[in-house]
Amino acid sequence: MTSGLRQGLTNYGDEGFSLFLRKAFIKGAGYTDEALDRKIVGIIDTGSGFNPCHGNMPSLIEAVKRGIMLQGALPIVFPTISIHEAFSHPTSMYLRNLMSMDTEEMLRAQPMDAVVLIGGCDKTVPAQLMGAISADIPAIQLVVGPMVTGSHRGVRVGACTDCRGYWAKYRADVIDLEEISAVGNELVPGVGTCGVMGTASTMACITEAMGLMPLGGASAPANGSARLRIAELSGKLAATKVMRPSSVLQKKNFENAITVLQALGGSTNAIVHLLAIAGRVPGLNLTLDDFDRIGKETPMLTDLKPSGTQYMEDFNKAGGVPTLLRYLRPRLHMDALTITGMTLGEALDRHPSSFSQTLIHPLNQPIFKSGALAVLRGNLAPNGCIIKQSSSAPHLLRHRGKAVVFSGSVDLQKRIDSEDLDVDENSVLVLQNIGPRGNPGMPEAGYIPIPKKLARRGVKDMLRISDGRMSGTAAGAIVLHVSPEASEGGLLAVVQDGDLIEVDVEKRTIELVVSRDELNKRSNVWKETVRPEVVKQRAGRGYRKLYETSVLQAHQGVDFDFLVAEKV
């Protein structure tokens, strides 16, 4: 089997000439024959001026290169696209699959024996894992790390749960323009991903639990020396021990990830991402039922925003994922392999021991009695939808109310704060057409704001339902990922103002309380009048056409149908 510079030669019809030409060109960068004869480890650079979360990329790359060279291998850095949550139009989710394709094709196209994937901001880690699994070369994940917290008027603050909290106060006229502007200078005090258990931190932690990064690799802050030591270690491992994803990943790795996700009170986005990552593994079948089954058996153990009160730097000081794994040990597959060839149990036994702390709770002293995330099914979501029950107002976990319907994001922005909106605190806010195809891109608009006239009265939470997503940093009684989505003819498309909707999280049900005959009549009208207009508005060219033609529904991970691996 060829390795190093000799693998994957460009086709000129003459292999000897292909290697000669490749070496001639790369020697132009100053390499010697001795360097070029070594094992090559690629390093993916996702630094970008539009991605402040990845602002420590240059220092991480240097540390990774040092680790690779300490093992006598040759590091070569190359770029892929970079996605930042707040700098991606229409949504970052819209571009996740594109980044996964970019990652996969660059791993296939360029000569490398292993790769260090450097990501962090929400969709970058799942995109890199999806691409690396499909390319199936030895790969290890390195994250940029979470940012530290800031301070506003003596109060500790951090992105981005506090972003939403302060914005809600501003909408409710509790704070003024001067204060919202001032807190904006403190919410993101430095580089790194959001400092709470949002999507970025969630994906980092469950990647560690899956065995695709070194233990302790998820939570060290972006601006600390520990993050650089983790980067150096990742380089060393990539040059020596890292295995192919196909040699490591089994269903037990994903079940470990789900167990940690539920115990963390992690992001709802992680469900879509894990489904997509698992979808790239040949023969592996992961479904929403696996998340709910494990969630019923796994209590939430960590006091982290948005479900709790603390920040990622506190989680790191408490011992991070390894400490949580030790508490969860009876619920985990400790024989699951990691990318180093050790089992999770062996790796955990070799990791420094845990110590007394209060942020991560033992199994017999949970913060929330069951898993943070629940899967609901019913006529409104026959393929499933999800709710983060750990961050919901308890009285809304079983609720029956009248629907107040918005046909899309534009309609929501136009009417949500109208004084004439017929709404009260018992209403159910319904947002249609923000699903995978409907927007397109499944935006994080599912965090429907509380109508301003109710916010002024002190209403903090309401039951909200959509086929979109919400940020992992958000909280509330919010039902998401309704499948099938409205633009594909799901019943969400025909909900009308005043319809009764009933949700019972304990029973895992969600029902639109309208007669079957009436729903059939509405659905037929939708197919005849609305569906043709929906299809007409779809793109005729470019990536958007590819996206709208190929994207799967939320319960299938929102991947492209042609990228999913064959199932046995």
Secondary structure, DSSP 4 states (H G I P E B T S, - for coil): ---GGGSS---SS-HHHHHHHHHHHHHTTT--HHHHTS-EEEEEE---TT-GGGTTHHHHHHHHHHHHHHTT-EEEEEE-----GGG-SS-HHHHHHHHHHHHHHHHHHS--SEEEEEE-STTHHHHHHHHHHHHT--EEEEE--B---EEETTEEE-TTHHHHHHHHHHHTTSS-HHHHHHHTTTS--SSSB-SSSSHHHHHHHHHHHHTSS-TT-SSS-TTSHHHHHHHHHHHHHHHHTPPPGGGT--HHHHHHHHHHHHHHT--THHHHHHHHHHHTSTT----HHHHHHHHHH--B-B-BTTTSSB-HHHHHHTTHHHHHHHHHGGGS-TT-B-TTSSBHHHHHHHSPPP---SSBPPTTS-SBSS-SEEEEEETTEEEEEEEEGGGS-GGGSEEEEEEEEESSHHHHHHHTT-TT----TT-EEEE-S-STTTTTS--STTSPPPPHHHHTTT----EEEESS---TT--SSEEE--SS-GGGT-GGGG--TT-EEEEETTTTEEEEES-HHHHHHHHHHIIIIIHHHHHHTS-SSHHHHHHHHHBPPGGGTS-BTTTSPP--
